[in-house]
């Protein structure tokens, strides 16, 4: 992993902190990006912090370009950024909630994929992984805006996979904790390696379980 450059969105807080720390332990070069993040959040020579507003196209483009300028390559994109809002029916959903869910869960994903994919293709074995949501598998009352854009995220990532398989690039959404282990053992093995992924993600299952539990509680 020491020759791999990993870009993690939503790198600070909750699941992001778990995954960022595990990748750092593997020796990978990790660029962690969040709206508010600093070098002190993850001390170490193989970590670089980027403060990025992923809802702004120019900010995202500049961030990805800075990774290439500094490290010369990009091998893995781990897209964890997202947001949750619930408790409103479709008829009750206000514009601000709809737009916030769109920007955090879909538009930000589009911006980072658009900027990163050309560089991931050059890796030869580029990998894209995004955290989705178990609630996006079926519709849920009072979660219309959230579920709509999580479903769209899954379609966006699957489209990236189809468009870039000629370059050896794979792209996957992890929709729930139950699928996480199977994904990182089966879909990224060969580029990063089973042992590395076991180490990088073994503690993140609990974080995803807690997150999904909160979503379920809100929908009941």
Beta strands, then each sheet from edge to edge (+ up, - down):
strand 1: 5-9
strand 2: 29-34
strand 3: 47-51
strand 4: 76-79
strand 5: 127-131
strand 6: 170-174
sheet 1: 3+ 2+ 1+ 4+ 5+ 6+
end
